[in-house]
Amino acid sequence: MKTLISLVLSCASVLGADTSIRVATTFTTNASGSVSTKDVFTRNGQTNLVRNTSTTSGVVQIQMHRFYYDGLLVGEFVAMPESSGSTAEAGSPYSIGFAFGPNKEVKSAVIGTKDGVVLDAFMATNGAFYPADISLIGKANDIGGDVIKLFAPAHVTNAPPGEFEHEVEQLIEKHKDK
């Protein structure tokens, strides 16, 4: 039950911040007391995350996250008490990446184009993913676009040595508060 409450609370802050995100949750309990929860998240009416969680006596046994973009499955992340793993959907026109903290806990997932544009992002609390606020996606693309321009091969090659260092400092200053 503690897990269930934490899952609901972890979504509440996101749903209050970004009004384009919705979640529909269903619960199923079997005779042995195992509870299965399915959360379907949508952004602007499009499913972007389906999270299935199975708990027994309030302890998560398995949690599966399926990430979608534009109606297509992009990848999955599965976690159990002793292990976790991820897969990217073969042939997808999109990429998916995961970030981990210093203690190897999953922190976020990002769906993007093959050339680095962030299309959707997800944060994770206690291993449970939820859609990131749309403003974070915009900020990531602002920073990423500046980094791509700065490190474009033609720019790196043609920029005078002192000028390139100055541009790196300007980029850091521009985005330090974002």
Secondary structure, DSSP 8 states (H G I E B T S, - for coil): -HHHHHHHHHHHHHHHH-TTEEEEEEEEE-TTS-EEEEEEEEETTEEEEEEEEEEETTEEEEEEEEEEETTEEEEEEEEETTEEEEEE-TT-SEEEEEEE-TTS-EEEEEEEETTS-EEEEEEEETTEEEE--HHHHHHHHHHHHHHHHHT-HHHHHHS-HHHHHHHHHHHHHHHTT-
